[in-house]
Amino acid sequence: MPEQRFRPREELLVFGAPLIEEPEIDEVVRTLRSGWIGSGPRVARFEADFAAYKSAPQALAVNSCTAALHLALIASGVGPGDEVITTPLTFCATVNAIIHTGATPVLADVDPRTMNIDPAAIASRLTPRTRAVVPVHFAGRPCDMDAIMTIARDNHLTVIEDCAHAIETEYRGRKAGTFGDFGCFSFYVTKHVVTGEGGMILASSPHDTARLKSLALHGMSADAWKRFSDEGYKHYQLVECGYKYNMTDLQAALGIHQLARIDRHHARRAQLWVAYDEALADLPVALPAPPEPDTRHALHLYTLLIDEARCGLARDSFLVEMAARNIGVGVHYLSLAEHPFYQRTFGWRPEEFPHATRIGRQTVSIPLSPRLSDADAQDVVAAVRDVLRPRCR
Ligand SMILES: Cc1ncc(COP(=O)(O)O)c(C=O)c1O
């Protein structure tokens, strides 16, 4: 069938634009009027709602997933002299949190199909100093948690799941973030629950949750959270030197209502996903692999792999061409071994991680926000086809 003539959009389709609706706007206004905008009752409600959604006993809200990862590593006792294994195909926050504890990050390459850390690569990177592993459920697809938990058990490793993409993710009937000792979530603007900035930690032990709560507020005794409550002033004690990582009620006001709609938004992204799968199937690009059986994919990123040899243009030229057609796109991620700081500090070389390096040099994420209308999705498809069609004949 002949392709229709391409007509560019008049306005930029912003990549990852959040869908903010009236209930959270009203809740933010009520929070402002209440006079309690710091950490208070709305944070407590958001934590309870999140724990219920994840079937976890407790959850602790913090001000980012980076903070959640940092605290989880500290609560695991990770520090100088330790090694922590993670994936090269992640946001720099995952590795920076490890570095901030004084430990050394060690990368293990990904499986080229799932783009998740390969358990065999983890096994090959173990040393007597390995203390923890941080699997990242990339794009919302669960990692091979059975294999990872077996390696962790056999080698006495702490498991901290980076669930920044994976609020809705499930693996063999169990929810992401509840396999390991800690699960860390992000509510950054492009994520599936948006609070501006924000994060959440699930800990498998109540003792760890109490310690995390203290660490997130300077290291004050846990009851310090109530010190400005209407029960009257309470003295607090500083029990260790912690951080300022608490979430505010203003952020939680957004999160409560975003979380209530999370499955509706997932269903909308699932429609967009199927539409992209169908409309792009005949192009010479690799589309995301189908989800594994008995899993729930959170559908966070829809990635195309632009192989210059097959497509007739390089990935970076594709990014430019999409921007010229007013379609916002993302890159998730250049392999961490491509960055000068890590190369300088740890001697990482891209060729050590061939799968992550190839994916990082070819990948493009196209818009997948639940905010997208059918017409927006058609514009994305039309732009991708318009860029690739003349070259790949
Ligand atoms: C995989 C991954 N880990 C960690 C983070 C850090 O999250 P935050 O921005 O909430 O600190 C992100 C954020 O994009 C991420 O994508």
The ligand as an SDF file (V2000), in Angstrom:
LIG
                    3D

 16 16  0  0  0  0  0  0  0  0999 V2000
   16.9540    3.0560   36.2760 C   0  0  0  0  0  0  0  0  0  0  0  0
   16.9270    4.3010   37.1170 C   0  0  0  0  0  0  0  0  0  0  0  0
   17.4510    4.2670   38.3450 N   0  0  0  0  0  0  0  0  0  0  0  0
   17.4370    5.3450   39.1500 C   0  0  0  0  0  0  0  0  0  0  0  0
   16.8840    6.5330   38.7360 C   0  0  0  0  0  0  0  0  0  0  0  0
   16.9160    7.7200   39.6380 C   0  0  0  0  0  0  0  0  0  0  0  0
   15.6180    8.1400   39.9530 O   0  0  0  0  0  0  0  0  0  0  0  0
   15.3560    9.5790   40.5970 P   0  0  0  0  0  0  0  0  0  0  0  0
   15.3920   10.5710   39.4860 O   0  0  0  0  0  0  0  0  0  0  0  0
   13.9910    9.4520   41.2220 O   0  0  0  0  0  0  0  0  0  0  0  0
   16.4140    9.8030   41.6070 O   0  0  0  0  0  0  0  0  0  0  0  0
   16.3220    6.6280   37.4670 C   0  0  0  0  0  0  0  0  0  0  0  0
   15.7230    7.8910   37.0070 C   0  0  0  0  0  0  0  0  0  0  0  0
   15.4540    8.1600   35.8870 O   0  0  0  0  0  0  0  0  0  0  0  0
   16.3460    5.4840   36.6420 C   0  0  0  0  0  0  0  0  0  0  0  0
   15.7950    5.5140   35.4020 O   0  0  0  0  0  0  0  0  0  0  0  0
  1  2  1  0
  2  3  1  0
  2 15  2  0
  3  4  2  0
  4  5  1  0
  5  6  1  0
  5 12  2  0
  6  7  1  0
  7  8  1  0
  8  9  2  0
  8 10  1  0
  8 11  1  0
 12 13  1  0
 12 15  1  0
 13 14  2  0
 15 16  1  0
M  END
$$$$
